[in-house]
């Protein structure tokens, strides 16, 4: 088939996750002839394998631990009986509802052609989607990411789980080894241990969630360590099937003694990071530059080295969160149509880890900020507030990093109940580059837990 036979489009979007859908629907709404291409399930990682299913499951785990923790308040609950099959069926129903709704929207959108098939670049304007060629004036790559599997000897010979395949479990494992102590590993360690699985986490870094503040990582380690076996700073040397074929053996290297230790479990989950799906697109044919694990290089305006091609979401590996991808798609679409360009502010992207205790952060850590600014730091515990005291929340805390000369909030970090909700007030201040007074001077409902935010900012020193 020649290029002359290619179907021509004003806009081609690769990827039917949140980031790609936002651009595709926006282009079609403006009357532009638009092609949306994705071989996978519509909704991408978030709807099918990430935010939606994992948080549906984790909500259950949170409730279980809350019930177990009520004894300190004088409430003695009976034994908890969690129905794993019902929990998993509900999760699958929520996911199915989301994907069906998206597919319906795609089908009802005028000016939008959906190619539900694998694709790859022929050149910088031509893409083969199955047996068809399509050409685009403007191309947006929102192809997402997939699990990064480490080259551990024997791992490729066993039936390990990832954040995708774990959602297909029908029976609750008695025991599980999770390789990786990042946010995916930590969240699933929380979920499975809450339901009664004996969980072991093996992490090569000395800290859980090494991108968080050290004291937050330490508190998470202490709390999670009460119900999960943690091996920190530990390498996985080999994985094998158990002799009875009913489980797996993992050989790890003890960082203190240097000796190897054998641990076993019924299931193994790998949560060692993500890699861009861009390598599946033959993007070298388009001359698009990449870096690291095939992540697409973009400038501050989300443009690749090809002026008519933009990339957003997990494909670029800059801030791999759904809300960040949504903002990137908004900015990329704006920049593709407007002379006055807008930069993506990656320093202001908030994130949350739905562990127990919950974690939420925005902006820079103290270490990062100290390299660029003269800073002052404020801290407050949940128990410094009336509501925190009423909850008997003795461990959770917040930490603020502020410019000493400007008073501008540079970073804010919370660990404890409702951290992701509490953070939003500060997210607005960081994004708008507001100072401490802009938050403290606002009335906060007393004695709500939101008082933790001004309390933290009043303790700067």
C-alpha positions as CSV (number, residue, x, y, z in Angstrom):
1,X,0.0,0.0,0.0
2,X,1.5,3.4,-0.9
3,X,1.4,6.5,1.1
4,X,-1.0,8.0,-1.4
5,X,-3.6,5.4,-0.3
6,X,-3.4,6.5,3.3
7,X,-6.4,8.0,5.0
8,X,-5.6,11.6,6.0
9,X,-6.5,13.1,9.3
10,X,-6.1,16.5,10.9
11,X,-5.2,14.8,14.2
12,X,-4.0,11.3,15.1
13,X,-3.9,10.3,18.8
14,X,-2.1,7.1,19.8
15,X,-3.5,5.8,23.1
16,X,-7.1,5.6,24.4
17,X,-6.3,6.2,28.0
18,X,-7.3,9.4,29.9
19,X,-4.6,11.5,28.3
20,X,-5.3,10.4,24.7
21,X,-9.0,10.5,25.1
22,X,-9.0,14.1,26.3
23,X,-7.1,15.2,23.1
24,X,-9.2,13.0,20.8
25,X,-12.5,14.3,22.1
26,X,-11.3,17.9,22.0
27,X,-10.1,17.6,18.4
28,X,-13.3,15.9,17.3
29,X,-15.4,18.5,19.1
30,X,-13.7,21.3,17.1
31,X,-14.7,19.5,13.8
32,X,-11.3,18.2,13.1
33,X,-11.0,14.8,11.4
34,X,-9.5,12.7,14.1
35,X,-8.1,9.2,14.4
36,X,-7.8,7.4,17.8
37,X,-5.6,4.3,17.8
38,X,-5.1,1.8,20.6
39,X,-4.7,-2.0,20.5
40,X,-5.7,-2.4,24.2
41,X,-8.7,-1.7,26.3
42,X,-10.1,1.8,26.2
43,X,-9.5,3.7,29.4
44,X,-5.8,2.8,29.5
45,X,-3.9,1.9,32.6
46,X,-5.9,4.0,35.0
47,X,-9.3,2.5,34.3
48,X,-8.2,-1.0,33.6
49,X,-5.2,-1.8,35.7
50,X,-4.3,1.3,37.9
51,X,-6.3,3.9,39.8
52,X,-9.8,2.5,39.4
53,X,-9.3,-1.2,40.2
54,X,-6.5,-0.7,42.8
55,X,-8.4,2.0,44.8
56,X,-11.6,0.0,44.7
57,X,-9.6,-2.8,46.4
58,X,-7.6,-0.6,48.7
59,X,-10.8,1.1,50.0
60,X,-11.7,-2.3,51.4
61,X,-8.3,-2.7,53.1
62,X,-8.6,0.7,54.6
63,X,-12.0,-0.2,56.2
64,X,-10.6,-3.4,57.6
65,X,-7.7,-1.7,59.3
66,X,-9.9,1.1,60.6
67,X,-12.2,-1.5,62.2
68,X,-9.2,-3.3,63.7
69,X,-7.9,0.0,65.1
70,X,-11.1,1.0,66.9
71,X,-10.1,-0.8,70.1
72,X,-8.1,2.3,71.2
73,X,-11.4,4.2,71.1
74,X,-13.1,1.7,73.3
75,X,-14.9,0.0,70.4
76,X,-14.4,-3.8,70.3
77,X,-15.4,-5.2,66.9
78,X,-16.0,-8.8,66.2
79,X,-13.8,-10.9,63.9
80,X,-13.8,-9.6,60.3
81,X,-14.7,-12.0,57.4
82,X,-13.7,-10.5,54.1
83,X,-15.2,-12.2,51.0
84,X,-12.3,-12.1,48.5
85,X,-14.4,-13.3,45.6
86,X,-17.1,-10.6,46.2
87,X,-14.5,-7.9,46.5
88,X,-12.8,-8.9,43.3
89,X,-16.1,-9.2,41.4
90,X,-17.1,-5.7,42.5
91,X,-13.8,-4.4,41.3
92,X,-14.2,-6.0,37.9
93,X,-17.7,-4.6,37.7
94,X,-16.5,-1.1,38.3
95,X,-13.8,-1.5,35.7
96,X,-16.2,-2.9,33.1
97,X,-18.7,-0.1,33.7
98,X,-15.9,2.5,33.1
99,X,-14.6,0.9,29.9
100,X,-18.2,0.4,28.5
101,X,-19.0,4.0,29.1
102,X,-15.8,5.2,27.3
103,X,-16.4,2.9,24.4
104,X,-19.9,4.2,24.1
105,X,-18.7,7.8,24.1
106,X,-16.1,7.0,21.4
107,X,-18.8,5.4,19.2
108,X,-21.1,8.4,19.6
109,X,-18.5,11.1,18.8
110,X,-18.6,12.6,15.4
111,X,-15.4,13.2,13.4
112,X,-13.7,10.4,15.4
113,X,-12.5,7.1,13.9
114,X,-11.3,4.5,16.3
115,X,-8.7,1.9,15.3
116,X,-8.7,-0.7,18.0
117,X,-5.6,-2.4,16.8
118,X,-1.8,-2.2,17.1
119,X,0.0,0.5,15.2
120,X,3.5,1.7,14.4
121,X,5.2,4.6,12.6
122,X,6.2,4.3,9.0
123,X,7.6,7.9,9.0
124,X,7.0,11.0,11.0
125,X,3.5,11.5,9.5
126,X,2.4,8.1,8.5
127,X,1.2,5.3,10.8
128,X,0.2,1.7,10.0
129,X,-2.8,0.7,12.0
130,X,-3.3,-3.0,11.3
131,X,-3.6,-3.2,7.5
132,X,-4.4,0.4,7.0
133,X,-2.2,3.5,6.6
134,X,-3.2,6.8,8.2
135,X,-1.5,10.2,7.9
136,X,-1.8,13.0,10.3
137,X,-1.0,16.7,10.2
138,X,-0.6,16.7,14.0
139,X,0.2,13.6,16.1
140,X,-0.2,13.1,19.8
141,X,1.5,10.1,21.5
142,X,-0.3,8.9,24.7
143,X,0.7,5.3,24.5
144,X,1.1,4.7,28.2
145,X,3.4,2.3,30.0
146,X,3.6,-1.3,31.1
147,X,5.3,-3.2,34.0
148,X,9.1,-3.2,33.9
149,X,10.3,-6.7,34.6
150,X,13.9,-7.0,36.1
151,X,16.4,-9.5,34.6
152,X,16.3,-11.7,37.7
153,X,17.5,-15.3,36.9
154,X,14.5,-17.7,36.8
155,X,11.8,-15.0,36.9
156,X,10.8,-15.5,33.3
157,X,10.2,-19.2,34.0
158,X,7.6,-18.7,36.7
159,X,4.0,-17.4,36.7
160,X,4.5,-14.1,38.5
161,X,1.9,-11.4,39.0
162,X,2.0,-7.8,38.0
163,X,-0.4,-4.9,38.7
164,X,-2.3,-6.2,35.7
165,X,-2.6,-10.0,36.2
166,X,-3.1,-9.6,40.0
167,X,-6.6,-8.3,39.2
168,X,-7.5,-11.7,37.7
169,X,-6.9,-13.7,41.0
170,X,-9.9,-15.7,42.0
171,X,-8.6,-17.0,45.3
172,X,-6.8,-15.1,48.1
173,X,-3.2,-16.4,48.3
174,X,-2.1,-17.6,51.7
175,X,1.3,-15.9,51.2
176,X,2.9,-13.5,48.7
177,X,6.3,-12.1,47.9
178,X,6.2,-8.6,46.4
179,X,9.4,-7.6,44.6
180,X,9.6,-3.9,44.8
181,X,8.8,-1.3,47.5
182,X,7.5,1.6,45.3
183,X,4.0,2.8,45.4
184,X,2.5,-0.2,43.6
185,X,4.3,-2.7,45.8
186,X,3.4,-0.8,49.0
187,X,-0.3,-0.4,48.0
188,X,-0.8,-4.1,47.2
189,X,1.2,-5.1,50.3
190,X,-1.4,-3.1,52.2
191,X,-4.3,-4.7,50.4
192,X,-3.3,-8.3,50.7
193,X,-2.0,-8.2,54.2
194,X,-5.3,-6.5,55.4
195,X,-7.2,-9.5,53.9
196,X,-5.0,-12.0,55.7
197,X,-2.3,-12.9,53.2
198,X,1.2,-13.3,54.7
199,X,3.1,-10.7,52.7
200,X,6.8,-10.2,52.2
201,X,8.2,-7.2,50.4
202,X,11.8,-7.2,49.0
203,X,13.2,-3.8,48.1
204,X,16.7,-3.1,46.8
205,X,16.7,0.5,48.1
206,X,17.3,1.1,51.8
207,X,14.0,3.0,52.0
208,X,10.4,2.3,51.0
209,X,9.2,5.0,48.6
210,X,12.7,6.6,48.4
211,X,11.2,9.7,46.5
212,X,9.3,10.7,49.7
213,X,10.7,12.6,52.7
214,X,13.0,10.2,54.8
215,X,10.8,10.6,57.9
216,X,7.7,9.7,55.9
217,X,9.4,6.6,54.5
218,X,10.5,5.7,58.0
219,X,7.0,6.0,59.5
220,X,5.5,4.0,56.6
221,X,8.2,1.3,57.2
222,X,7.3,1.1,60.9
223,X,3.6,0.9,60.4
224,X,3.6,-1.4,57.4
225,X,6.3,-3.5,59.1
226,X,3.8,-4.4,61.8
227,X,1.9,-6.7,59.4
228,X,4.3,-7.2,56.5
229,X,7.8,-8.7,56.4
230,X,10.2,-6.1,54.9
231,X,13.6,-6.8,53.5
232,X,15.2,-3.4,52.7
233,X,18.4,-2.8,50.7
234,X,18.0,-6.4,49.5
235,X,18.7,-7.8,46.1
236,X,16.8,-10.7,44.5
237,X,19.3,-13.2,43.1
238,X,17.0,-16.0,41.8
239,X,13.5,-17.2,41.5
240,X,12.4,-20.8,41.2
241,X,9.4,-23.0,41.3
242,X,9.0,-24.8,44.6
243,X,9.6,-28.6,44.5
244,X,5.9,-29.4,45.1
245,X,4.9,-26.9,42.3
246,X,2.6,-25.2,44.9
247,X,4.6,-22.0,45.3
248,X,7.9,-20.2,44.6
249,X,11.3,-19.9,46.2
250,X,13.1,-16.6,46.1
251,X,16.8,-16.3,46.9
252,X,17.7,-12.9,48.4
253,X,21.0,-11.4,49.4
254,X,21.2,-10.2,53.1
255,X,22.7,-6.7,53.0
256,X,24.1,-7.1,56.5
257,X,25.8,-10.5,56.3
258,X,26.2,-10.7,52.6
259,X,24.8,-14.2,52.8
260,X,21.9,-15.6,50.7
261,X,18.6,-16.4,52.3
262,X,15.7,-18.4,50.8
263,X,12.2,-17.3,51.2
264,X,9.0,-18.9,49.9
265,X,5.4,-18.0,49.1
266,X,2.4,-19.2,47.2
267,X,2.5,-16.2,44.9
268,X,5.0,-13.7,43.6
269,X,4.2,-10.2,42.4
270,X,6.7,-8.0,40.5
271,X,6.3,-4.2,41.1
272,X,9.7,-2.8,40.1
273,X,8.7,0.1,38.0
274,X,7.3,1.0,34.6
275,X,8.6,1.3,31.0
276,X,7.2,3.3,28.2
277,X,5.1,1.6,25.5
278,X,6.7,3.9,22.9
279,X,9.2,1.1,21.9
280,X,6.2,-0.8,20.5
281,X,5.5,1.9,18.0
282,X,8.7,1.8,16.0
283,X,9.1,5.5,16.8
284,X,12.6,5.5,15.4
285,X,11.0,5.4,12.0
286,X,9.6,8.8,12.8
287,X,13.0,10.1,14.1
288,X,11.5,10.8,17.6
289,X,14.1,10.9,20.4
290,X,13.8,8.8,23.5
291,X,15.7,8.3,26.7
292,X,15.8,5.8,29.6
293,X,13.3,3.0,29.4
294,X,12.1,4.2,26.0
295,X,10.5,7.3,27.4
296,X,9.8,10.0,24.8
297,X,11.8,13.2,25.2
298,X,9.7,16.3,25.2
299,X,10.4,20.0,25.9
300,X,8.6,22.1,28.5
301,X,5.7,22.5,26.1
302,X,5.4,18.7,25.6
303,X,6.6,18.8,22.1
304,X,9.0,16.2,20.7
305,X,11.9,17.0,18.5
306,X,9.4,16.7,15.6
307,X,7.4,20.0,15.6
308,X,4.1,18.4,14.7
309,X,4.3,15.6,17.3
310,X,3.6,15.9,21.0
311,X,3.8,13.3,23.7
312,X,2.0,13.1,27.1
313,X,1.3,10.8,30.0
314,X,3.3,7.7,31.0
315,X,4.9,7.7,27.5
316,X,7.2,10.5,28.6
317,X,7.8,9.2,32.2
318,X,7.9,12.6,33.8
319,X,5.1,12.4,36.3
320,X,3.3,9.1,36.0
321,X,0.0,10.0,37.5
322,X,-3.4,10.2,35.8
323,X,-4.0,13.8,36.9
324,X,-0.6,14.8,35.5
325,X,-1.4,13.1,32.2
326,X,-4.7,14.9,32.0
327,X,-3.0,18.3,32.6
328,X,-0.3,17.4,30.0
329,X,-2.9,16.6,27.4
330,X,-4.7,19.8,28.1
331,X,-1.4,21.8,27.7
332,X,-0.3,19.8,24.7
333,X,-3.6,20.4,22.9
334,X,-3.4,24.1,23.7
335,X,0.2,24.4,22.5
336,X,-0.7,22.6,19.2
337,X,-3.4,25.3,18.5
338,X,-2.2,28.5,20.0
339,X,0.7,30.8,19.2
340,X,1.2,31.7,22.9
341,X,2.6,28.5,24.5
342,X,2.1,27.2,28.0
343,X,4.7,25.2,30.0
344,X,4.0,22.1,32.0
345,X,4.9,22.8,35.6
346,X,6.2,19.4,36.8
347,X,7.4,20.8,40.1
348,X,3.8,21.4,41.1
349,X,2.4,17.9,40.4
350,X,0.8,16.4,43.5
351,X,0.7,12.7,44.2
352,X,-0.7,10.3,46.7
353,X,0.2,6.8,47.8
354,X,-2.8,4.9,49.1
355,X,-0.9,3.0,51.7
356,X,-1.9,2.7,55.3
357,X,-1.1,5.3,56.6
358,X,-1.9,7.3,53.5
359,X,0.8,9.6,52.0
360,X,0.4,12.8,49.9
361,X,3.0,15.3,48.6
362,X,3.4,18.2,46.4
363,X,6.4,20.2,45.3
364,X,10.0,19.6,46.4
365,X,11.4,17.6,49.3
366,X,13.5,19.4,51.9
367,X,16.7,17.9,50.3
368,X,15.7,19.0,46.8
369,X,14.6,22.5,47.9
370,X,17.8,23.1,49.9
371,X,19.8,22.8,46.8
372,X,18.0,25.6,45.1
373,X,16.7,27.9,47.9
374,X,17.3,29.1,51.4
375,X,14.5,27.3,53.2
376,X,12.7,27.1,56.5
377,X,10.7,24.0,57.6
378,X,7.5,23.5,59.6
379,X,6.1,20.4,61.1
380,X,3.0,19.4,63.0
381,X,1.4,16.2,64.1
382,X,-2.2,15.2,63.6
383,X,-2.5,15.1,67.4
384,X,-1.6,18.9,67.5
385,X,-5.2,19.5,66.2
386,X,-8.4,18.9,68.2
387,X,-9.7,16.4,65.6
388,X,-6.4,14.5,65.4
389,X,-6.4,14.2,69.2
390,X,-10.0,13.0,69.1
391,X,-9.0,10.4,66.5
392,X,-6.1,9.3,68.7
393,X,-3.9,9.7,65.7
394,X,-0.5,9.9,67.4
395,X,1.9,9.1,64.5
396,X,0.7,11.0,61.5
397,X,2.3,14.4,60.6
398,X,2.7,17.1,58.0
399,X,5.9,18.8,56.9
400,X,6.2,22.1,55.0
401,X,9.2,23.5,53.1
402,X,9.0,27.3,52.5
403,X,11.3,29.8,51.0
404,X,12.9,31.8,53.8
405,X,13.0,35.1,51.9
406,X,9.8,34.8,49.9
407,X,7.5,32.9,52.3
408,X,6.4,30.9,49.2
409,X,5.4,27.3,49.8
410,X,7.9,25.1,47.9
411,X,6.8,21.7,49.2
412,X,4.3,20.0,51.5
413,X,4.2,16.4,52.6
414,X,1.7,14.5,54.7
415,X,1.4,11.0,56.1
416,X,-1.8,10.0,57.9
417,X,-5.6,9.7,57.5
418,X,-7.1,11.6,54.6
419,X,-3.7,12.9,53.5
420,X,-4.7,13.1,49.8
421,X,-7.7,15.3,50.7
422,X,-5.9,17.5,53.1
423,X,-3.1,18.2,50.6
424,X,-5.4,19.9,48.0
425,X,-5.4,23.3,49.8
426,X,-1.6,23.4,49.6
427,X,-1.6,22.1,46.0
428,X,-3.5,25.3,45.0
429,X,-1.0,27.4,46.9
430,X,2.0,25.8,45.3
431,X,0.6,25.9,41.8
432,X,-0.3,29.6,42.2
433,X,3.0,30.3,43.9
434,X,1.3,31.7,46.9
435,X,3.0,32.4,50.3
436,X,2.3,31.0,53.7
437,X,0.0,33.9,54.7
438,X,-2.4,33.1,51.8
439,X,-3.2,29.8,53.7
440,X,-2.9,30.9,57.3
441,X,-5.1,34.0,56.8
442,X,-8.0,31.9,55.5
443,X,-10.6,30.7,58.0
444,X,-10.4,27.0,58.6
445,X,-13.4,25.1,60.0
446,X,-12.8,24.3,63.6
447,X,-12.2,21.7,64.8
448,X,-11.8,19.9,61.4
449,X,-8.7,18.0,60.6
450,X,-7.9,20.6,57.9
451,X,-6.4,22.6,60.8
452,X,-3.3,20.5,60.3
453,X,-2.3,22.6,57.4
454,X,-2.1,26.1,59.0
455,X,-0.7,24.4,62.2
456,X,2.2,23.1,60.2
457,X,2.8,26.5,58.5
458,X,2.8,28.3,61.9
459,X,5.7,26.1,63.0
460,X,8.2,27.3,60.5
461,X,11.8,27.7,61.7
